[in-house]
Amino acid sequence: MPYQAKPKDKKAYGAKLVKLIQEYKTIMLISVNNVGSNQIQQVRIKLRNQAEIMMGKNVSCFVL
């Protein structure tokens, strides 16, 4: 059975995104279609301690 996000999960995700938007001055939204997990992991490693990365179902968000 596929995972169904609960309304409280969606609210928490939205609240975190709003907090990050208010806290940081630069935000980058990207699409990661057809990008391998190894490549995403390498980006996460390189941005560690420099950016916060939020992954969603249809978009990823890098907060610098």
C-alpha positions as CSV (number, residue, x, y, z in Angstrom):
1,M,0.0,0.0,0.0
2,P,1.5,3.4,-1.0
3,Y,2.4,5.9,1.7
4,Q,-0.3,8.6,2.3
5,A,1.0,11.7,4.1
6,K,-1.3,12.6,7.0
7,P,-2.6,16.2,7.3
8,K,-0.4,16.8,10.4
9,D,2.7,15.7,8.4
10,K,1.8,18.1,5.6
11,K,1.2,20.9,8.1
12,A,4.6,20.2,9.8
13,Y,6.3,20.2,6.4
14,G,4.7,23.5,5.4
15,A,5.5,25.1,8.8
16,K,9.2,24.1,8.4
17,L,9.3,25.5,4.9
18,V,7.7,28.8,6.0
19,K,10.2,29.0,8.9
20,L,13.1,28.5,6.5
21,I,11.8,31.1,4.1
22,Q,11.6,33.7,6.9
23,E,15.0,32.8,8.3
24,Y,17.1,32.7,5.1
25,K,17.5,35.2,2.4
26,T,18.3,32.8,-0.5
27,I,16.2,29.9,-1.5
28,M,16.5,27.6,-4.6
29,L,13.7,25.3,-5.7
30,I,14.8,22.6,-8.1
31,S,13.4,19.6,-9.8
32,V,15.3,16.3,-9.5
33,N,13.6,14.2,-12.1
34,N,15.9,11.6,-13.5
35,V,18.7,12.3,-11.0
36,G,20.2,9.3,-9.3
37,S,20.3,9.0,-5.6
38,N,24.1,8.8,-5.6
39,Q,24.3,12.2,-7.3
40,I,21.8,13.7,-4.8
41,Q,23.9,12.3,-2.0
42,Q,27.1,13.9,-3.4
43,V,25.3,17.3,-3.5
44,R,24.1,16.8,0.1
45,I,27.7,16.0,1.2
46,K,29.1,19.1,-0.5
47,L,26.5,21.4,0.9
48,R,26.7,20.0,4.4
49,N,27.0,22.9,7.0
50,Q,26.4,25.4,4.2
51,A,22.8,24.8,3.3
52,E,19.7,23.1,4.5
53,I,18.1,20.7,2.1
54,M,14.4,19.9,2.1
55,M,13.2,17.1,-0.1
56,G,9.5,16.9,-1.1
57,K,7.5,14.8,-3.5
58,N,7.7,17.1,-6.5
59,V,10.4,19.6,-5.6
60,S,13.6,20.0,-3.6
61,C,14.5,23.1,-1.8
62,F,18.1,24.2,-1.0
63,V,18.2,27.0,1.6
64,L,21.4,28.9,1.6
